[in-house]
Amino acid sequence: MSLDHAILGFLNYHPYTGYDLKKIFDTSIRHFWPADQSQIYRTLARLEENGWAVMERIPQEDRPDRKVYHITEAGRPSYCAGFPARRQ
């Protein structure tokens, strides 16, 4: 499984910012899969370029806009393709 699939997996459950995703990685899977902030943002940009995620800008006063990422319908099959088929 790639970082792309891990991020799509999180986005499959809830929209997140890159900062939120970094906190999730640090508190849940960091001990076996570390990801630094720059890797997460590069991956989010790639997911958006591929049409697997879309970014929503949320204006904030006195702060930069929040960039919240959502998985797209095109991203759902790509996320599922990251898992091997189950044996019956």
Sequence and secondary structure as in RCSB ss.txt:
>XXXX:A:sequence
MSLDHAILGFLNYHPYTGYDLKKIFDTSIRHFWPADQSQIYRTLARLEENGWAVMERIPQEDRPDRKVYHITEAG
RPSYCAGFPARRQ
>XXXX:A:secstr
  HHHHHHHHHHHS B HHHHHHHIIIIITTT    HHHHHHHHHHHHHTTSEEEEEE  TTS  EEEEEE TTH
HHHHHTTS     
